[in-house]
Amino acid sequence: MAELLLTTIIMVINQKFFVSGFTSLIHGGPNMDTLVALGAGASYGYSLYALFAMSAALTRGDAAGAMSYMHEFYFESAGTILTLITIGKLLEAISKGRTTDALKGLMKLAPKTATVVRDGKEEVVSIDQVRKGDVFVVKPGENIPVDGIVIEGTSAVNESALTGESIPVDKNAGDAVSAATLNQSGYLRCEASRVGEDTTLSQIIQMVSDAAATKAPIAKIADKVSGIFVPAVIGIAIVTLIVWLLAGEAIGFSLARAISVLVISCPCALGLATPVAIMVGNGMGAKNGILFKTAVSLEETGRTQIVALDKTGTITSGEPKVTDMIPAEGVSERELLSYAYALEQKSEHPLARAVIVKAQENSSLQKYDAEEFQAVPGNGLSGKVNGFMVCGGNLKFISRNTEISEEIKETAGRLAEEGKTPLFFARDGRLIGIISVADVVKEDSPEAIRELRNMGIHVVMLTGDNERTAKAIGAQASVDEVIAGVLPDGKESVIRSLKKKGKVAMVGDGINDAPALTRADMGIAIGAGTDIAIDAADVVLMKSRLTDVAAAIRLSRATLRNIHENLFWAFIYNVIGIPLAAGVWYPIFGWLLNPMFGAAAMSLSSFCVASNALRLNWFKMYDTSKDRKIKTKKNNKEDKTMTKTISIEGMMCGHCEATVKKALEALSGVENAEVSHTEGTAVVTLTSDVSDDVLRKAVEDKDYKVTKIA
């Protein structure tokens, strides 16, 4: 009677399993709760029958008959099944709760109040009272309340909450600031530009929430399997009961086997396999400034086969910079820059900005004013500087009044081949030098592209530049393919054609990239780009670093791998557990599974699946050691290749990398050269034996020193 009383109390407390389970069964959609309700209900019902049958036997004075029912009670099974499953769901909820830590952390960052200036006085108001256009102030050590523009003051702002970048960013008048970032040093007076749900933080929180709420394609497969699985388990339990009864076993024994089948089966683990992994993966991305808008984007990014990169602002900095200064004999670099600056500061040409910035970096530079200034559109500039008639422009313009030697023309041609624009300057009809300007490759671009290629991804650069300039930039960045002369409205059609070769991810930052980002299988927007590009993309890189493209692909692959692991264990668990619970091995090995242990095992399987997903929190998305390496194939047969690593001194920038790469790849037998100035190495892939002396000579002929070849 004690067991009956205690079990009844447990069943009343856990009545939700019976309500949900039998309701879904009546509506033709049995679920996990149906299995629990049938298992616990059958245990309780048969035990109740056995109790009354034993009481009746005792009343008749049939002691032997009463004793036969002593081992037919399963009250403890019914109570333990419900208790263990409730504990399992609690552990599962704790594990799932940890998956949303990133989202909770973002929400906690949102400031609750702001100090606004109204009627000339500072006033602390609730964050929801701040309106667009309000002026607010932020003191050192305070979080910025809403997105805004600095109108007064300077400071270093820690933006790690949004971008994951720990180095503070200097902010001056005119710079944008974002909600939840930390003002570290100075007093800032700002104008609110985005408030409420429009702030960058709110949009990030919304993206993370949306991604967690959406279902990945692989999750839909698990749902379909679960929909078939539950009715199948009920059928197996019924067959198990009938078979053991026909085999001559007692009703209690047969029922115990059927109940074991019901409670050990775990569609719950199947249901958890995908969403928990998606939540953890999405949270990991958010922590590192990589935002996946949906679960689909998190799953599909890892399947990328081709990455198309916009050149300007993505591979390159997007702003022309001075790369070389070649003064004529008898002229110093400072003198050349002084006269060039005098002309260019009055020009509106985009390349002039590069010369102006270069001059302004040198505070001790002699700065002149140009008089009688004239600009000849598309050709050059002229004016009187420091009493001299100075001209600046392209080769054709300068050649009209100045004699240019063949040596200078060759130098200019070499610069042009490297993707640079040579600007010639002459003083009173005599050439004083060349200043070359280029939209330089970002320092991390070659490394980022190298990582993508090592992951087996074909990298394509899209640009509107002419073929010669495009190939020079492409060589510096180490891309696989260059598509030049692409007009802004032509990127979308290029992506359309690339999609015929495989899954394409487009990476861009401009308004003109939006159609291509939408057309690609996966659109990846650089966070510093335009709002339109970000809206059109599937993935947003908040740090604006190209290396995050490879990191996003790694994270996606790891998440998908984790989902496959979860599904595998959920399926294997049931393949092993159901026959054991049904008593298939009893005639051979004498193995039987008590329903209580079946319930414990079922709960444990769900907990294990959730815990396995949590391992993603320790995934190192910037670790390149496990990237899949490129394999060279010819005529559909894999060739044997060998590599050599050359240690080189003297490389300072991306242009040095391009020079060494070009020299090495010009050698017969060299398939590919991966050059890094930061590591001071060139990894050469050889299709035939090339001696160390030949490799050394190719590099040292370009004025770099080889210290070791391994």
C-alpha positions as CSV (number, residue, x, y, z in Angstrom):
1,M,0.0,0.0,0.0
2,A,2.9,2.3,0.7
3,E,4.2,1.8,-2.8
4,L,0.7,2.5,-4.2
5,L,0.4,5.7,-2.2
6,L,3.9,7.1,-3.1
7,T,3.6,6.2,-6.8
8,T,0.2,7.8,-7.0
9,I,1.6,11.0,-5.5
10,I,4.5,11.0,-8.0
11,M,2.0,10.4,-10.9
12,V,-0.2,13.3,-9.8
13,I,2.9,15.6,-9.5
14,N,4.0,14.6,-13.0
15,Q,0.6,14.6,-14.6
16,K,1.8,16.8,-17.4
17,F,3.4,13.7,-19.1
18,F,0.0,12.0,-19.1
19,V,-2.0,15.0,-20.3
20,S,0.5,15.8,-23.1
21,G,1.2,12.2,-24.0
22,F,-2.4,11.0,-24.3
23,T,-3.6,14.2,-25.9
24,S,-1.0,13.9,-28.7
25,L,-1.9,10.2,-29.1
26,I,-5.6,11.0,-29.5
27,H,-4.7,13.7,-32.1
28,G,-2.6,11.2,-34.1
29,G,0.7,12.8,-33.3
30,P,2.3,10.7,-30.5
31,N,5.5,12.2,-29.0
32,M,8.1,11.5,-26.3
33,D,5.5,12.1,-23.6
34,T,3.3,9.5,-25.1
35,L,6.0,6.8,-24.6
36,V,6.5,7.9,-21.0
37,A,2.8,8.0,-20.3
38,L,2.2,4.5,-21.8
39,G,5.2,3.0,-20.0
40,A,4.4,4.5,-16.6
41,G,0.6,4.0,-17.0
42,A,1.0,0.4,-18.0
43,S,3.3,-0.3,-15.0
44,Y,0.9,1.4,-12.6
45,G,-2.2,-0.2,-14.1
46,Y,-0.9,-3.7,-14.1
47,S,0.5,-3.3,-10.6
48,L,-2.9,-2.0,-9.4
49,Y,-4.5,-5.1,-11.0
50,A,-2.0,-7.4,-9.3
51,L,-2.7,-5.7,-5.9
52,F,-6.4,-6.3,-6.2
53,A,-5.9,-9.9,-7.5
54,M,-3.6,-10.7,-4.5
55,S,-6.2,-9.1,-2.1
56,A,-9.0,-11.3,-3.6
57,A,-6.8,-14.4,-3.3
58,L,-6.1,-13.7,0.4
59,T,-9.9,-13.1,0.9
60,R,-10.6,-16.6,-0.5
61,G,-7.9,-18.0,1.7
62,D,-5.7,-18.9,-1.3
63,A,-2.2,-18.1,0.2
64,A,-0.4,-19.8,-2.7
65,G,-2.3,-17.8,-5.3
66,A,-1.7,-14.5,-3.4
67,M,2.1,-15.3,-3.2
68,S,2.2,-15.7,-7.0
69,Y,1.4,-12.0,-7.4
70,M,4.2,-10.9,-5.0
71,H,6.7,-10.4,-7.9
72,E,4.1,-8.8,-10.2
73,F,4.3,-5.3,-8.7
74,Y,5.8,-2.5,-10.8
75,F,4.8,0.5,-8.8
76,E,8.5,1.3,-8.2
77,S,9.1,1.2,-12.0
78,A,6.2,3.7,-12.7
79,G,7.4,6.0,-10.0
80,T,11.1,5.7,-10.8
81,I,10.5,6.2,-14.6
82,L,8.7,9.5,-13.9
83,T,11.3,10.6,-11.4
84,L,14.3,9.8,-13.5
85,I,12.8,11.5,-16.6
86,T,12.0,14.6,-14.6
87,I,15.6,14.7,-13.3
88,G,16.8,14.1,-16.9
89,K,14.7,17.0,-18.2
90,L,16.1,19.2,-15.4
91,L,19.7,18.4,-16.4
92,E,18.8,18.9,-20.0
93,A,17.3,22.3,-19.2
94,I,20.4,23.3,-17.4
95,S,22.5,22.3,-20.4
96,K,20.3,24.1,-22.8
97,G,20.3,27.2,-20.5
98,R,24.1,27.4,-20.9
99,T,23.7,27.5,-24.7
100,T,22.0,30.9,-24.4
101,D,24.8,32.5,-22.2
102,A,26.0,34.6,-25.2
103,L,22.6,36.0,-25.8
104,K,22.1,36.7,-22.1
105,G,25.5,38.3,-21.9
106,L,24.6,40.6,-24.8
107,M,21.3,41.6,-23.1
108,K,23.1,42.5,-19.9
109,L,25.4,44.8,-21.8
110,A,22.5,47.1,-22.7
111,P,22.7,50.2,-20.4
112,K,19.6,51.1,-18.4
113,T,20.0,54.8,-18.2
114,A,21.6,57.7,-20.2
115,T,22.8,61.2,-19.4
116,V,21.2,63.6,-21.9
117,V,21.6,67.3,-22.2
118,R,18.2,69.1,-22.1
119,D,17.8,72.9,-21.7
120,G,21.6,73.1,-21.1
121,K,21.5,70.8,-18.1
122,E,22.6,67.2,-17.8
123,E,19.8,64.8,-16.9
124,V,19.8,61.1,-16.2
125,V,16.9,59.4,-17.9
126,S,15.7,55.9,-18.7
127,I,17.2,54.5,-21.9
128,D,13.8,54.2,-23.5
129,Q,13.3,58.0,-23.1
130,V,16.3,58.8,-25.4
131,R,15.2,60.0,-28.8
132,K,17.1,60.3,-32.1
133,G,18.9,63.7,-32.2
134,D,19.2,64.0,-28.4
135,V,22.6,65.1,-27.2
136,F,24.1,62.7,-24.5
137,V,27.3,62.7,-22.6
138,V,29.5,59.8,-21.6
139,K,32.1,60.0,-18.9
140,P,35.2,57.8,-18.5
141,G,34.3,54.3,-17.3
142,E,30.7,54.5,-18.5
143,N,29.0,52.5,-21.2
144,I,27.7,54.3,-24.2
145,P,23.9,54.2,-24.0
146,V,22.8,54.4,-27.7
147,D,24.4,54.6,-31.1
148,G,25.6,58.1,-31.9
149,I,28.1,60.5,-33.5
150,V,30.8,62.2,-31.4
151,I,30.3,66.0,-31.6
152,E,32.8,66.9,-29.0
153,G,35.7,65.3,-27.1
154,T,38.2,62.5,-27.7
155,S,38.5,59.1,-26.1
156,A,39.5,55.5,-26.4
157,V,36.5,53.2,-26.7
158,N,36.5,49.5,-25.9
159,E,34.3,47.8,-28.6
160,S,35.0,44.2,-27.6
161,A,31.4,43.7,-26.5
162,L,30.3,44.0,-30.2
163,T,33.3,43.1,-32.2
164,G,35.4,40.8,-29.9
165,E,38.4,43.0,-30.6
166,S,40.1,43.9,-27.3
167,I,42.2,46.8,-28.5
168,P,40.4,50.2,-27.8
169,V,39.5,52.4,-30.8
170,D,40.3,56.1,-30.7
171,K,37.2,58.3,-31.2
172,N,37.2,61.9,-32.2
173,A,34.6,64.4,-33.4
174,G,32.6,62.9,-36.3
175,D,33.3,59.3,-35.4
176,A,30.5,56.8,-34.8
177,V,30.0,55.1,-31.4
178,S,27.8,52.1,-30.5
179,A,25.6,51.3,-27.6
180,A,27.1,49.0,-24.9
181,T,30.7,49.9,-25.8
182,L,32.9,51.2,-23.0
183,N,34.3,54.7,-22.8
184,Q,37.7,54.2,-21.3
185,S,39.5,57.5,-21.1
186,G,37.9,60.8,-22.2
187,Y,34.7,62.8,-21.9
188,L,32.5,62.4,-25.0
189,R,29.5,64.5,-26.1
190,C,27.5,62.7,-28.7
191,E,24.3,63.0,-30.8
192,A,22.0,60.0,-30.8
193,S,21.7,58.5,-34.2
194,R,20.0,55.2,-33.4
195,V,17.9,54.4,-30.4
196,G,15.8,51.5,-29.1
197,E,15.6,48.5,-31.4
198,D,17.6,50.3,-34.1
199,T,20.9,50.3,-32.1
200,T,23.7,48.0,-33.3
201,L,23.5,46.0,-30.0
202,S,19.7,45.5,-30.4
203,Q,20.2,44.3,-34.0
204,I,22.8,41.9,-32.9
205,I,20.6,40.5,-30.1
206,Q,17.8,40.2,-32.7
207,M,20.0,38.4,-35.1
208,V,21.2,35.9,-32.5
209,S,17.6,35.3,-31.3
210,D,16.3,34.8,-34.8
211,A,19.1,32.3,-35.6
212,A,18.3,30.4,-32.4
213,A,14.6,30.4,-33.3
214,T,14.9,29.2,-36.9
215,K,15.4,25.5,-37.9
216,A,18.3,24.3,-39.9
217,P,17.5,21.9,-42.9
218,I,19.1,19.0,-41.0
219,A,16.7,19.6,-38.0
220,K,13.7,19.1,-40.3
221,I,15.1,15.6,-41.1
222,A,15.3,14.8,-37.4
223,D,11.7,16.0,-36.9
224,K,10.5,13.7,-39.7
225,V,12.4,10.8,-38.2
226,S,10.9,11.5,-34.8
227,G,7.4,11.6,-36.3
228,I,7.8,8.1,-37.6
229,F,9.9,6.8,-34.7
230,V,7.3,7.2,-31.9
231,P,4.5,5.2,-33.6
232,A,7.1,2.6,-34.6
233,V,8.2,2.2,-30.9
234,I,4.6,1.8,-29.7
235,G,4.2,-0.9,-32.4
236,I,7.5,-2.6,-31.3
237,A,6.3,-2.6,-27.6
238,I,2.9,-4.2,-28.6
239,V,4.7,-6.9,-30.7
240,T,7.1,-7.5,-27.8
241,L,4.2,-8.0,-25.4
242,I,2.4,-10.4,-27.8
243,V,5.5,-12.4,-28.7
244,W,6.5,-13.0,-25.0
245,L,2.9,-14.0,-24.1
246,L,2.9,-16.5,-27.1
247,A,6.3,-17.8,-25.9
248,G,4.6,-18.8,-22.7
249,E,5.9,-16.1,-20.3
250,A,3.8,-14.6,-17.6
251,I,1.8,-11.4,-18.2
252,G,4.1,-9.5,-15.7
253,F,7.3,-10.6,-17.5
254,S,5.9,-9.7,-20.9
255,L,4.6,-6.4,-19.8
256,A,7.9,-5.5,-18.2
257,R,9.6,-6.0,-21.6
258,A,7.1,-3.9,-23.4
259,I,7.4,-1.1,-20.8
260,S,11.2,-1.2,-21.1
261,V,10.9,-0.7,-24.9
262,L,8.6,2.3,-24.4
263,V,10.8,4.1,-21.8
264,I,14.2,3.4,-23.3
265,S,13.4,4.8,-26.7
266,C,14.5,8.4,-27.1
267,P,13.1,10.7,-29.7
268,C,13.9,13.4,-27.2
269,A,17.7,13.0,-28.0
270,L,16.9,13.2,-31.7
271,G,15.0,16.4,-31.1
272,L,17.8,17.9,-29.1
273,A,20.6,16.9,-31.5
274,T,20.3,19.9,-33.8
275,P,18.8,22.9,-32.0
276,V,21.2,22.8,-29.0
277,A,24.2,22.6,-31.3
278,I,22.8,25.5,-33.4
279,M,22.3,27.6,-30.3
280,V,25.8,27.0,-29.0
281,G,27.4,27.5,-32.5
282,N,25.5,30.7,-33.0
283,G,26.5,32.0,-29.5
284,M,30.2,31.2,-30.2
285,G,30.0,33.2,-33.4
286,A,28.4,36.2,-31.6
287,K,31.2,36.1,-28.9
288,N,33.8,36.5,-31.7
289,G,32.0,39.1,-33.8
290,I,30.6,36.6,-36.4
291,L,26.8,36.9,-36.7
292,F,24.8,34.2,-38.4
293,K,21.4,35.5,-39.2
294,T,19.6,32.2,-39.3
295,A,20.2,28.5,-38.4
296,V,20.3,27.8,-42.2
297,S,23.2,30.2,-42.7
298,L,25.2,28.6,-39.8
299,E,24.7,25.2,-41.4
300,E,25.3,26.1,-45.0
301,T,28.4,28.3,-44.6
302,G,30.5,25.2,-43.9
303,R,29.5,23.7,-47.3
304,T,31.1,26.6,-49.2
305,Q,33.3,25.5,-52.2
306,I,34.0,28.9,-53.8
307,V,34.5,32.2,-52.1
308,A,34.1,35.4,-54.3
309,L,35.8,38.4,-52.8
310,D,35.1,42.0,-53.8
311,K,38.5,43.7,-54.2
312,T,38.0,47.3,-52.9
313,G,37.4,47.5,-49.2
314,T,37.5,43.7,-48.8
315,I,40.9,42.5,-50.0
316,T,42.3,46.0,-50.1
317,S,41.9,48.9,-47.7
318,G,39.6,50.8,-50.0
319,E,41.8,54.0,-49.7
320,P,44.8,54.8,-52.0
321,K,48.1,55.1,-50.2
322,V,51.6,56.1,-51.2
323,T,53.6,52.9,-51.8
324,D,56.8,54.1,-53.4
325,M,58.8,57.3,-53.6
326,I,61.5,57.4,-56.3
327,P,63.2,60.8,-56.4
328,A,65.4,61.8,-59.4
329,E,69.2,62.1,-59.0
330,G,70.1,65.0,-56.8
331,V,66.5,65.3,-55.3
332,S,65.6,64.0,-51.8
333,E,62.4,62.2,-50.9
334,R,61.4,65.1,-48.6
335,E,61.9,67.6,-51.5
336,L,59.9,65.5,-53.9
337,L,57.0,65.1,-51.4
338,S,57.0,68.9,-50.6
339,Y,56.4,69.9,-54.2
340,A,54.0,67.1,-54.8
341,Y,52.0,68.1,-51.7
342,A,51.8,71.7,-52.8
343,L,50.0,70.7,-56.0
344,E,47.9,67.8,-54.7
345,Q,46.4,69.7,-51.8
346,K,44.5,71.8,-54.3
347,S,43.3,68.8,-56.3
348,E,40.1,66.9,-55.9
349,H,41.4,63.7,-57.5
350,P,41.0,60.6,-55.3
351,L,44.7,59.8,-55.7
352,A,45.7,63.3,-54.4
353,R,44.4,62.3,-51.0
354,A,47.1,59.6,-50.7
355,V,49.9,62.2,-51.3
356,I,48.3,64.6,-48.8
357,V,48.0,62.0,-46.1
358,K,51.7,61.0,-46.6
359,A,52.8,64.6,-46.3
360,Q,50.7,65.3,-43.2
361,E,52.3,62.3,-41.5
362,N,55.6,64.1,-41.7
363,S,55.3,67.1,-39.4
364,S,58.7,68.5,-40.2
365,L,58.1,68.6,-44.0
366,Q,58.5,71.9,-45.7
367,K,55.0,72.8,-47.0
368,Y,54.5,75.2,-49.8
369,D,51.4,76.9,-51.4
370,A,50.8,76.5,-55.2
371,E,50.0,79.7,-57.1
372,E,48.5,79.9,-60.6
373,F,47.2,76.4,-60.1
374,Q,45.6,74.6,-63.0
375,A,44.0,71.1,-63.3
376,V,43.9,69.4,-66.6
377,P,41.1,66.7,-66.2
378,G,42.4,63.2,-66.7
379,N,46.0,64.3,-67.2
380,G,47.6,66.3,-64.5
381,L,48.2,69.5,-62.5
382,S,50.4,72.5,-62.8
383,G,51.2,75.6,-60.7
384,K,54.0,77.9,-59.4
385,V,55.6,76.5,-56.2
386,N,58.4,78.3,-54.3
387,G,59.2,80.2,-57.5
388,F,59.3,77.1,-59.7
389,M,56.8,75.9,-62.3
390,V,55.8,72.5,-61.1
391,C,53.8,69.9,-63.0
392,G,52.4,66.6,-61.8
393,G,50.5,63.8,-63.6
394,N,50.6,60.7,-65.7
395,L,53.5,59.8,-68.1
396,K,51.7,61.3,-71.2
397,F,51.1,64.6,-69.5
398,I,54.7,65.0,-68.1
399,S,56.3,63.8,-71.4
400,R,54.9,66.9,-73.2
401,N,57.4,69.3,-71.5
402,T,59.9,67.0,-69.8
403,E,62.3,64.4,-71.2
404,I,61.7,61.0,-69.6
405,S,64.5,58.4,-69.8
406,E,63.9,54.8,-70.8
407,E,65.1,53.7,-67.4
408,I,62.3,55.8,-65.7
409,K,59.8,54.4,-68.2
410,E,60.8,50.9,-67.3
411,T,60.4,51.7,-63.6
412,A,57.0,53.1,-64.2
413,G,56.0,50.0,-66.2
414,R,57.2,47.8,-63.3
415,L,55.1,49.8,-60.8
416,A,52.1,49.5,-63.1
417,E,52.5,45.7,-63.3
418,E,52.4,45.6,-59.5
419,G,49.0,47.3,-59.6
420,K,50.3,50.8,-58.7
421,T,49.6,54.1,-60.3
422,P,52.9,56.1,-60.9
423,L,52.5,59.9,-60.6
424,F,55.3,61.9,-62.3
425,F,56.5,65.3,-61.0
426,A,58.6,67.9,-62.8
427,R,60.1,71.2,-61.8
428,D,61.0,73.8,-64.5
429,G,60.9,71.1,-67.1
430,R,63.1,68.6,-65.2
431,L,61.8,65.4,-63.7
432,I,62.2,65.4,-59.9
433,G,60.7,62.0,-59.2
434,I,57.9,59.5,-59.2
435,I,55.4,58.8,-56.4
436,S,53.4,55.6,-56.8
437,V,49.9,55.3,-55.3
438,A,47.8,52.2,-54.9
439,D,44.8,50.8,-53.1
440,V,47.0,48.5,-51.0
441,V,46.2,45.0,-50.0
442,K,45.2,44.7,-46.3
443,E,47.9,43.2,-44.2
444,D,45.8,40.2,-43.2
445,S,44.3,39.5,-46.7
446,P,47.0,37.2,-48.0
447,E,46.9,35.1,-44.8
448,A,43.1,35.0,-44.8
449,I,43.1,33.8,-48.5
450,R,45.8,31.3,-47.8
451,E,43.7,29.8,-45.0
452,L,40.7,29.5,-47.3
453,R,42.7,27.8,-50.0
454,N,44.2,25.4,-47.4
455,M,40.6,24.5,-46.5
456,G,40.0,23.3,-50.1
457,I,38.1,26.5,-51.1
458,H,38.6,28.1,-54.6
459,V,39.1,31.9,-54.0
460,V,38.0,34.3,-56.7
461,M,38.6,38.1,-56.7
462,L,36.1,40.4,-58.4
463,T,37.2,43.9,-59.5
464,G,36.4,46.6,-62.0
465,D,40.1,47.3,-62.5
466,N,41.8,46.5,-65.8
467,E,43.3,43.0,-66.2
468,R,46.9,44.0,-65.6
469,T,46.2,45.9,-62.3
470,A,43.8,43.2,-61.2
471,K,46.3,40.4,-61.7
472,A,48.9,42.3,-59.8
473,I,46.6,42.6,-56.8
474,G,45.5,39.0,-57.2
475,A,49.1,37.9,-57.1
476,Q,49.8,39.9,-53.9
477,A,46.7,38.4,-52.3
478,S,47.4,34.9,-53.6
479,V,43.9,34.3,-55.0
480,D,43.2,31.3,-57.3
481,E,41.3,33.3,-59.9
482,V,40.9,37.0,-60.9
483,I,37.8,38.2,-62.7
484,A,38.6,41.8,-63.9
485,G,36.5,44.5,-65.5
486,V,33.4,43.6,-63.6
487,L,31.0,46.6,-63.5
488,P,29.0,47.2,-60.3
489,D,25.9,45.8,-61.8
490,G,27.8,42.8,-63.3
491,K,28.8,41.1,-60.0
492,E,25.4,39.4,-59.7
493,S,25.8,37.7,-63.1
494,V,29.3,36.6,-62.3
495,I,28.0,35.0,-59.0
496,R,25.3,33.3,-61.1
497,S,27.9,31.7,-63.3
498,L,30.1,30.7,-60.4
499,K,27.2,28.9,-58.8
500,K,27.2,26.4,-61.7
501,K,30.6,25.2,-60.4
502,G,29.7,24.8,-56.7
503,K,28.3,26.5,-53.6
504,V,29.4,30.1,-53.6
505,A,29.9,32.6,-50.7
506,M,30.2,36.2,-51.7
507,V,32.1,38.6,-49.4
508,G,31.5,42.3,-49.9
509,D,30.9,45.6,-48.1
510,G,29.4,48.1,-50.6
511,I,25.9,49.0,-51.8
512,N,26.9,47.7,-55.2
513,D,27.6,44.3,-53.6
514,A,24.1,43.8,-52.3
515,P,22.7,42.1,-55.4
516,A,25.7,39.7,-55.5
517,L,25.4,39.0,-51.8
518,T,21.7,38.1,-52.3
519,R,22.4,35.9,-55.4
520,A,25.2,33.9,-53.7
521,D,24.4,30.7,-51.8
522,M,25.9,32.6,-48.8
523,G,26.3,36.3,-48.5
524,I,29.0,37.5,-46.1
525,A,29.1,41.2,-45.3
526,I,32.1,43.0,-43.8
527,G,30.7,44.8,-40.7
528,A,32.2,48.2,-41.5
529,G,30.3,48.2,-44.8
530,T,27.0,49.8,-45.6
531,D,23.7,48.9,-44.0
532,I,22.3,47.7,-47.3
533,A,25.1,45.2,-47.7
534,I,24.6,44.0,-44.1
535,D,20.8,43.6,-44.7
536,A,21.4,41.6,-47.9
537,A,23.9,39.2,-46.3
538,D,23.4,35.9,-44.4
539,V,26.5,36.4,-42.2
540,V,27.9,39.6,-40.8
541,L,31.6,40.0,-39.8
542,M,31.6,42.7,-37.1
543,K,35.4,43.0,-36.9
544,S,35.6,43.7,-40.6
545,R,38.5,41.2,-40.8
546,L,38.9,38.9,-43.8
547,T,40.3,36.1,-41.6
548,D,36.8,35.8,-40.0
549,V,35.6,34.3,-43.3
550,A,37.7,31.2,-42.7
551,A,36.7,31.3,-39.0
552,A,33.0,31.4,-39.9
553,I,33.4,28.4,-42.2
554,R,35.4,26.5,-39.6
555,L,32.7,27.2,-37.0
556,S,29.9,26.1,-39.4
557,R,31.8,22.9,-40.2
558,A,32.4,22.2,-36.5
559,T,28.7,22.8,-35.7
560,L,27.5,20.5,-38.5
561,R,30.0,17.8,-37.3
562,N,28.6,18.1,-33.8
563,I,25.1,17.7,-35.1
564,H,26.1,14.6,-37.0
565,E,27.7,13.2,-33.8
566,N,24.5,13.9,-31.8
567,L,22.3,12.3,-34.4
568,F,24.6,9.3,-34.7
569,W,24.6,8.7,-30.9
570,A,20.8,9.2,-30.7
571,F,20.2,6.6,-33.5
572,I,22.9,4.1,-32.3
573,Y,21.6,4.3,-28.7
574,N,18.1,3.3,-29.9
575,V,19.5,0.6,-32.2
576,I,21.3,-1.0,-29.3
577,G,18.8,-0.2,-26.5
578,I,15.5,-1.3,-28.1
579,P,16.5,-4.9,-28.8
580,L,18.0,-5.2,-25.2
581,A,14.8,-3.8,-23.7
582,A,12.6,-6.1,-25.8
583,G,14.5,-9.1,-24.4
584,V,16.0,-10.2,-27.7
585,W,19.2,-11.4,-26.0
586,Y,17.4,-13.1,-23.0
587,P,17.2,-16.6,-24.6
588,I,20.9,-16.4,-25.6
589,F,22.7,-14.5,-22.8
590,G,20.0,-14.2,-20.2
591,W,20.2,-10.3,-20.5
592,L,17.1,-8.4,-19.3
593,L,16.6,-4.7,-18.8
594,N,14.6,-3.4,-15.8
595,P,12.2,-0.6,-16.9
596,M,13.8,1.7,-14.2
597,F,17.2,1.3,-15.8
598,G,15.6,2.0,-19.2
599,A,14.2,5.3,-18.0
600,A,17.6,6.2,-16.5
601,A,19.4,5.4,-19.7
602,M,16.8,7.4,-21.8
603,S,17.3,10.5,-19.6
604,L,21.1,10.1,-19.7
605,S,21.1,10.0,-23.5
606,S,19.3,13.4,-23.8
607,F,21.7,14.8,-21.2
608,C,24.7,13.5,-23.2
609,V,23.5,15.0,-26.5
610,A,23.1,18.4,-24.9
611,S,26.5,18.1,-23.2
612,N,28.2,17.1,-26.4
613,A,26.8,20.3,-28.1
614,L,28.3,22.3,-25.2
615,R,31.7,21.2,-26.3
616,L,31.5,23.7,-29.1
617,N,32.1,26.4,-26.5
618,W,35.7,25.3,-26.5
619,F,36.1,25.1,-30.3
620,K,39.1,27.2,-31.6
621,M,37.8,28.8,-34.7
622,Y,41.0,30.5,-35.5
623,D,43.2,27.4,-35.2
624,T,44.4,26.5,-38.7
625,S,46.2,23.2,-37.8
626,K,43.2,21.0,-38.6
627,D,42.3,22.7,-41.9
628,R,42.0,20.3,-44.9
629,K,45.0,20.8,-47.1
630,I,44.8,21.3,-50.9
631,K,45.4,18.3,-53.0
632,T,46.7,18.8,-56.6
633,K,44.9,16.6,-59.2
634,K,45.7,16.2,-62.9
635,N,43.8,14.1,-65.4
636,N,41.5,13.0,-62.5
637,K,44.5,11.2,-60.9
638,E,46.1,12.5,-57.7
639,D,49.8,13.4,-58.3
640,K,52.5,13.2,-55.7
641,T,53.7,16.6,-54.7
642,M,56.4,17.7,-52.3
643,T,56.9,21.0,-50.4
644,K,59.9,23.0,-49.2
645,T,59.8,25.8,-46.7
646,I,62.2,28.7,-47.4
647,S,63.1,31.0,-44.5
648,I,63.6,34.6,-45.9
649,E,64.8,37.8,-44.3
650,G,64.0,41.3,-45.7
651,M,60.3,41.0,-46.6
652,M,58.4,43.9,-45.2
653,C,54.9,44.0,-46.8
654,G,52.4,42.4,-49.2
655,H,54.4,43.8,-52.2
656,C,57.5,41.9,-51.0
657,E,55.4,38.7,-50.8
658,A,54.1,39.3,-54.4
659,T,57.7,39.8,-55.7
660,V,59.0,36.6,-54.1
661,K,55.9,34.6,-55.1
662,K,56.3,35.7,-58.7
663,A,60.0,34.8,-58.8
664,L,59.5,31.3,-57.3
665,E,56.5,30.4,-59.4
666,A,58.4,31.4,-62.6
667,L,60.7,28.4,-61.9
668,S,60.0,25.1,-63.7
669,G,58.7,22.5,-61.3
670,V,57.2,25.0,-58.9
671,E,53.5,24.5,-58.7
672,N,52.7,27.1,-56.1
673,A,54.4,29.4,-53.6
674,E,52.7,30.5,-50.4
675,V,54.6,33.5,-49.1
676,S,54.2,35.3,-45.7
677,H,56.2,38.4,-44.8
678,T,54.9,38.1,-41.2
679,E,56.3,34.6,-40.8
680,G,59.3,35.3,-43.0
681,T,58.7,32.1,-45.0
682,A,57.8,30.8,-48.5
683,V,56.2,27.3,-48.6
684,V,56.8,26.0,-52.1
685,T,54.8,23.1,-53.7
686,L,56.9,21.2,-56.2
687,T,55.7,18.9,-59.0
688,S,59.3,17.9,-59.7
689,D,62.7,18.1,-57.9
690,V,64.0,21.6,-57.8
691,S,67.4,22.1,-56.1
692,D,67.8,24.4,-53.1
693,D,70.4,26.4,-55.0
694,V,67.9,27.3,-57.7
695,L,65.3,28.3,-55.2
696,R,67.8,30.3,-53.2
697,K,69.1,32.2,-56.3
698,A,65.5,33.0,-57.4
699,V,64.8,34.7,-54.1
700,E,68.2,36.4,-53.6
701,D,68.1,37.8,-57.1
702,K,65.2,40.0,-55.8
703,D,67.5,41.3,-53.0
704,Y,66.1,39.1,-50.2
705,K,68.2,36.9,-48.0
706,V,67.5,33.2,-47.7
707,T,68.6,31.8,-44.3
708,K,67.3,28.2,-44.5
709,I,65.5,25.8,-46.8
710,A,63.8,22.8,-45.2
